[in-house]
C-alpha cells in the first residue's frame, strides 16, 4: 500500500504513515455517534507509533466508552475535526477517523462494532433517492 496522508479540515494538523492498516471498521457506539455528529464513525486501525503527526498539537477529550474503558479522542483545536482515537481496550493500536484521510478510494470496512447501538434507519435497505451531488 502506498503512503497514507491526511489531516484536519483547516490544514493545521497533518499526518502520514507507511504502515499497513490493521483494520477498517464502522463503530456504532453512542460516543462515536456523538463525536462524529453522524450515525457511526469509520475508523482505520494502525499500530501504535506508526503515525507521524505534524503541524499544530491536537486537543484531546477523554471519555469512557460504552465498554467502560478510557477513550482519548483527539481533534483539531482550530476547526474541530476529529482525527484520532486511542482506546484503553486496545493499547497497541491507534485509530484514524477515516473522514480525515486525503484519499479514501481504498477504504473498505471489514468489521462493524457496537451494532446493538446502530440507528434503526440503517437496518435494512435504503428507500430514499440518492444523488451524486447536491439536490437539484
Buried (B, 14 or more C-beta within 10 A) or exposed (E): EEEBEBBBEBEBBBBBBEBEBBEBBBBBBEBBBEBBEEBBBBBBBBBEEBBEBEBBEBBEEEEEBBEEEEBBBBBBBBEEBBBBBBBBEBEEBBBBBBBBBEEEEEEEBEEEBBEEBBEEEEEEEEEEEEEEEEEE
